[in-house]
Amino acid sequence: MMINRRLIGVVPDSMRYIGGNVALQWLSLLANIALTTALACFLRDLCLGTAGQGELMRTVLVAVAAAAVRFVCSLGSAG
């Protein structure tokens, strides 16, 4: 188990911060999944020859949003 129960027993208020950190890491993981999916779909469209301006813009917007979410999650979990 990654969380030492005895350590949590010494500082029971820390569980709230651990839960918040885990939630931020899950949110960052979801942003990574969205980015990977968007890039894979764009590459598929490129291979099929159906990629256009709309697909490129969608991929760029997802990439920027995912980067912003990951940045906020990194700041939140570090502090």
Backbone as numpy.savetxt, mean C-alpha at the origin, in Angstrom:
# Nx Ny Nz CAx CAy CAz Cx Cy Cz
5.42 -16.42 17.16 4.57 -15.24 17.16 5.46 -13.99 17.16
5.07 -13.01 16.37 5.92 -11.83 16.21 5.80 -10.86 17.37
4.67 -10.85 18.06 4.47 -9.91 19.16 4.72 -10.64 20.47
5.62 -10.13 21.27 5.95 -10.72 22.55 4.85 -10.39 23.56
4.12 -11.39 24.01 3.00 -11.16 24.92 3.45 -10.60 26.26
4.60 -11.02 26.73 5.09 -10.52 28.00 5.42 -9.02 27.91
5.98 -8.63 26.78 6.29 -7.22 26.56 5.00 -6.39 26.50
3.97 -6.93 25.83 2.68 -6.23 25.76 2.07 -6.12 27.16
2.27 -7.14 27.99 1.76 -7.10 29.36 2.40 -6.01 30.18
3.66 -5.71 29.89 4.36 -4.65 30.62 3.84 -3.28 30.21
3.56 -3.11 28.93 3.07 -1.83 28.41 1.78 -2.08 27.64
0.65 -2.22 28.33 -0.61 -2.57 27.64 -1.11 -1.49 26.68
-0.73 -0.24 26.88 -1.18 0.83 25.99 -0.53 0.74 24.61
0.54 -0.02 24.50 1.24 -0.11 23.22 0.44 -0.89 22.18
-0.54 -1.68 22.60 -1.32 -2.48 21.66 -2.05 -1.59 20.66
-2.50 -0.43 21.09 -3.17 0.51 20.19 -2.24 0.97 19.08
-1.00 1.25 19.43 -0.03 1.71 18.45 0.39 0.57 17.51
0.49 -0.62 18.03 0.81 -1.77 17.20 -0.31 -2.03 16.20
-1.55 -1.95 16.66 -2.70 -2.13 15.77 -2.73 -1.08 14.67
-2.43 0.16 15.01 -2.40 1.23 14.01 -1.30 1.01 12.99
-0.15 0.56 13.47 0.97 0.29 12.58 0.63 -0.84 11.62
0.01 -1.88 12.12 -0.37 -3.01 11.26 -1.41 -2.56 10.23
-2.37 -1.73 10.65 -3.40 -1.24 9.71 -2.76 -0.40 8.60
-1.80 0.43 8.94 -1.11 1.24 7.92 -0.29 0.37 6.97
0.30 -0.69 7.49 1.05 -1.59 6.63 0.12 -2.33 5.67
-1.07 -2.71 6.13 -2.05 -3.36 5.25 -2.51 -2.40 4.16
-2.74 -1.15 4.52 -3.16 -0.15 3.54 -2.07 0.07 2.49
-0.83 0.09 2.94 0.29 0.22 2.01 0.37 -0.99 1.08
0.11 -2.17 1.62 0.10 -3.38 0.80 -1.00 -3.32 -0.26
-2.18 -2.83 0.11 -3.27 -2.69 -0.85 -2.92 -1.70 -1.95
-2.21 -0.63 -1.59 -1.75 0.34 -2.60 -0.76 -0.32 -3.56
0.12 -1.17 -3.03 1.06 -1.89 -3.89 0.33 -2.83 -4.84
-0.69 -3.50 -4.34 -1.47 -4.41 -5.18 -2.16 -3.64 -6.30
-2.74 -2.48 -5.96 -3.41 -1.66 -6.98 -2.42 -1.19 -8.04
-1.25 -0.79 -7.62 -0.23 -0.33 -8.57 0.23 -1.47 -9.47
0.48 -2.61 -8.90 0.93 -3.76 -9.69 -0.14 -4.19 -10.68
-1.40 -4.19 -10.26 -2.50 -4.56 -11.14 -2.62 -3.57 -12.29
-2.52 -2.28 -11.99 -2.63 -1.26 -13.03 -1.50 -1.39 -14.05
-0.28 -1.63 -13.56 0.85 -1.79 -14.48 0.71 -3.05 -15.33
0.24 -4.14 -14.72 0.06 -5.38 -15.47 -1.01 -5.21 -16.55
-2.09 -4.53 -16.22 -3.14 -4.30 -17.21 -2.65 -3.41 -18.35
-1.84 -2.41 -18.01 -1.30 -1.53 -19.05 -0.35 -2.30 -19.96
0.50 -3.14 -19.37 1.41 -3.94 -20.18 0.64 -4.92 -21.07
-0.44 -5.49 -20.54 -1.28 -6.37 -21.35 -1.85 -5.61 -22.54
-2.37 -4.41 -22.27 -2.93 -3.61 -23.36 -1.86 -3.22 -24.38
-0.64 -2.96 -23.92 0.45 -2.67 -24.86 0.74 -3.87 -25.75
0.77 -5.05 -25.16 1.06 -6.27 -25.94 -0.05 -6.56 -26.93
-1.29 -6.27 -26.56 -2.42 -6.52 -27.45 -2.59 -5.40 -28.48
-1.90 -4.30 -28.28 -2.01 -3.18 -29.20 -3.25 -2.34 -28.98
-3.86 -2.45 -27.81 -5.08 -1.68 -27.52 -4.84 -0.54 -26.54
-3.59 -0.32 -26.16 -3.30 0.75 -25.21 -3.42 2.11 -25.88
-4.08 3.00 -25.20 -4.23 4.35 -25.71 -3.93 5.37 -24.64
-4.30 6.59 -24.92 -4.07 7.69 -23.98 -4.82 7.47 -22.66
-6.03 6.93 -22.75 -6.84 6.71 -21.54 -6.22 5.69 -20.61
-5.70 4.61 -21.17 -5.07 3.58 -20.34 -3.80 4.11 -19.69
-3.05 4.90 -20.44 -1.83 5.49 -19.89 -2.15 6.44 -18.74
-3.16 7.28 -18.94 -3.54 8.23 -17.88 -4.04 7.50 -16.64
-4.83 6.44 -16.84 -5.33 5.67 -15.71 -4.17 5.06 -14.93
-3.19 4.53 -15.64 -2.04 3.91 -14.99 -1.22 4.95 -14.23
-1.04 6.11 -14.83 -0.28 7.17 -14.16 -1.03 7.65 -12.91
-2.34 7.81 -13.01 -3.12 8.26 -11.85 -3.08 7.24 -10.72
-3.18 5.96 -11.06 -3.10 4.92 -10.03 -1.71 4.92 -9.40
-0.67 5.10 -10.20 0.69 5.12 -9.69 0.91 6.29 -8.73
0.41 7.46 -9.10 0.56 8.63 -8.24 -0.23 8.45 -6.95
-1.45 7.94 -7.04 -2.27 7.71 -5.85 -1.63 6.66 -4.95
-1.11 5.59 -5.54 -0.47 4.55 -4.73 0.78 5.08 -4.05
1.55 5.89 -4.75 2.74 6.49 -4.14 2.37 7.40 -2.99
1.29 8.17 -3.15 0.84 9.07 -2.09 0.37 8.27 -0.87
-0.39 7.22 -1.11 -0.88 6.38 0.00 0.30 5.73 0.72
1.25 5.21 -0.04 2.42 4.58 0.58 3.24 5.59 1.38
3.36 6.82 0.87 4.10 7.86 1.58 3.43 8.18 2.91
2.12 8.37 2.89 1.39 8.68 4.11 1.46 7.52 5.10
1.35 6.31 4.60 1.45 5.13 5.48 2.84 5.00 6.09
3.85 5.29 5.31 5.22 5.23 5.84 5.44 6.28 6.92
4.93 7.47 6.70 5.04 8.51 7.73 4.27 8.12 8.98
3.07 7.59 8.78 2.24 7.21 9.94 2.82 6.06 10.73
3.40 5.09 10.07 3.94 3.94 10.80 5.29 4.25 11.44
5.98 5.24 10.93 7.28 5.60 11.50 7.15 6.49 12.74
6.04 7.21 12.80 5.93 8.18 13.90 4.97 7.85 14.91
